Amino acid sequence: MTLVEMLVVLALVGILAGAVSLSLGRLGTAPSLAASGETLATRLGIAAETAALTGRDAAFSWGDGAYRFLSFADGEWTPHALAELGRIERLPGGVDLAVEGERRGSLRVAADLAPPDPAPLTALLTLGGARVAVTFDGLDAQSRAVEP
């Protein structure tokens, strides 16, 4: 084997390694999008259950790449009493959230578990060409990948 052949093989291995690492970088964003969808679905479900147990309405508020939950007490909306719901949840970089096409707004999570209008409500998380839909029917929320 000559030195030129060895350099050609090393160059090809380097090019392939670069292509693989770029591919894995793109694949690495999809799990964060899927995880964000699962987290949102879980938190919507917890907010609905908590509202039903306490008899107090809650609200899901979103905008500017983040969301949080509020609870209605003493005539006003305040951060949710459950710390995990009340804190502002920032979405990973580049992830956009729109609920029924709106990039900011709020949704009441009724204590009587009444379905939202429209029912079921759909929140769409997007990152590049990947999309995850979170549907909420007033009690339960489900997350699923959506074809572009």
Secondary structure, DSSP 8 states (H G I E B T S, - for coil): --HHHHHHHHHHHHHHHHHHHHHHHHHHHHHHHHHHHHHHHHHHHHHHHHHHHHT--EEEEEETTEEEEEEEETTEEEE-SSHHHHS-EE--TT-EEEETTBSSEEEEE-TT----SSSSEEEEEEETTEEEEEEE-SS-EEEEEE--
